[in-house]
Each structure stands twice: as structure tokens, then as C-alpha cells.
Amino acid sequence: MHDRIDELAGLSAELRHCTQYATGRADQVRDQIDRVRTELSEHAEALEARAKELLTVGQDVPAAEATEAARGIRAVLDDAPTGHDASAKVQPAGTAGKQTAAAAKPPQKT
């Protein structure tokens, strides 16, 4: 599961790069993002089903663990962009303003 979450983060970063620098690979990366999101969603559904099974046989702690793992996956999916809306959040190269730290003030003499 963590491998897929890391893969999704890496693909999101790659998509930002592809759309920012117009490398032409953005559609391929979007397809991969959709694939990983589907796999994670299926895994979360399986965990939720397993939690229900465990609850019916009185295994409260393992059921809670499975439910929490499913919630974690759902949270990642909610925060990560989909393959088709990730490019909307990217600014083209050179349009972001520079952010520089202000120089420290010299000490005051008393």
C-alpha cells in the first residue's frame, strides 16, 4: 500500500513537471495516475469489506485497524490530484513570483 501511495506522489510530481515544461508525456502520466488511484481505491474497499467481516465475528481491534488503514488510503486519494485535474493546479514556467527572505535588521545600539 505504501508503495502505491509513494508511486502516486511521484507521478503527481512528474505530471507537474510534464505540464510545466510541456514534455509531451502528460497524457501517459495521467493514465498512470488513474491506474494507481484505482488500485488504491480497490484496496481501500477490500479493507472496508474485511473490517465488516471482522466485526461480525467479534474481532473489534483488527476491524478497527482495517478501517483506519482504509481511511488513510481515502485521505491520500482525497488530497492527491486525479490524472485529469492535476494540470489545472500547475502554473506555467516563469509565472510564479519569487519569494525571497528579507534581510535581517542590524542590531540597534543603545
C-alpha positions in Angstrom: 0.0 0.0 0.0 2.7 2.5 0.9 4.5 1.7 -2.4 1.3 2.7 -4.3 1.0 5.9 -2.2 4.6 6.8 -2.9 4.1 6.0 -6.6 1.1 8.3 -6.7 3.1 11.1 -5.1 5.9 10.6 -7.6 3.5 10.5 -10.6 1.9 13.7 -9.4 5.2 15.4 -9.2 6.1 14.1 -12.7 2.8 15.4 -14.1 3.6 18.8 -12.7 6.9 18.7 -14.4 5.4 17.4 -17.7 2.8 20.2 -17.8 5.1 22.9 -16.7 7.8 22.1 -19.2 5.5 20.7 -22.0 7.4 17.5 -22.3 4.5 15.7 -24.1 4.3 12.8 -21.7 1.5 14.3 -19.6 -1.2 12.0 -21.1 0.9 8.9 -20.3 1.5 10.1 -16.7 -2.2 10.9 -16.3 -3.1 7.3 -17.3 -0.6 6.0 -14.7 -2.1 8.3 -12.0 -5.6 6.9 -12.8 -4.3 3.4 -12.6 -2.7 3.9 -9.2 -5.7 5.7 -7.9 -7.9 2.8 -9.0 -5.6 0.3 -7.3 -5.6 2.3 -4.1 -9.4 2.7 -4.2 -9.9 -1.1 -4.7 -7.5 -1.8 -1.8 -9.5 0.6 0.5 -12.7 -1.1 -0.5 -11.2 -4.5 0.3 -10.1 -3.3 3.7 -13.5 -1.9 4.5 -15.1 -5.2 3.5 -12.6 -7.1 5.7 -13.4 -4.8 8.6 -17.1 -5.6 8.3 -16.3 -9.3 8.2 -14.2 -9.0 11.3 -16.9 -7.1 13.2 -19.4 -9.8 12.5 -17.2 -12.4 14.3 -16.3 -10.1 17.2 -12.8 -9.1 16.2 -13.1 -5.4 17.1 -9.4 -4.5 17.2 -8.4 -6.0 13.8 -11.6 -4.5 12.3 -10.7 -1.0 13.7 -7.1 -1.4 12.2 -8.5 -2.3 8.8 -11.0 0.6 9.0 -8.2 3.0 9.9 -6.0 1.8 7.1 -8.9 2.3 4.6 -9.4 5.8 6.0 -5.7 6.6 5.5 -5.9 5.5 1.8 -9.1 7.5 1.3 -7.4 10.6 2.8 -4.5 10.2 0.4 -6.8 9.8 -2.5 -8.8 12.9 -1.5 -5.6 15.0 -1.3 -3.9 13.7 -4.4 -4.9 15.1 -7.8 -6.6 12.8 -10.3 -4.9 12.3 -13.6 -7.2 14.8 -15.3 -7.4 17.7 -12.9 -3.7 17.8 -11.8 -2.7 20.0 -14.7 -5.2 22.7 -13.7 -3.3 23.3 -10.5 0.1 23.9 -12.2 1.4 27.3 -13.1 3.3 27.6 -16.3 7.1 28.1 -16.0 8.2 31.6 -15.1 4.8 32.8 -13.9 5.4 32.2 -10.2 6.7 35.2 -8.3 10.0 35.0 -6.5 9.8 34.7 -2.8 12.9 35.9 -1.1 13.6 36.4 2.6 14.0 39.9 3.8 17.4 40.9 5.1 17.8 40.9 8.8 17.8 44.2 10.5 21.1 45.3 12.0 21.3 45.3 15.8 20.3 48.6 17.5 23.0 50.3 19.6 21.9 51.6 22.9 
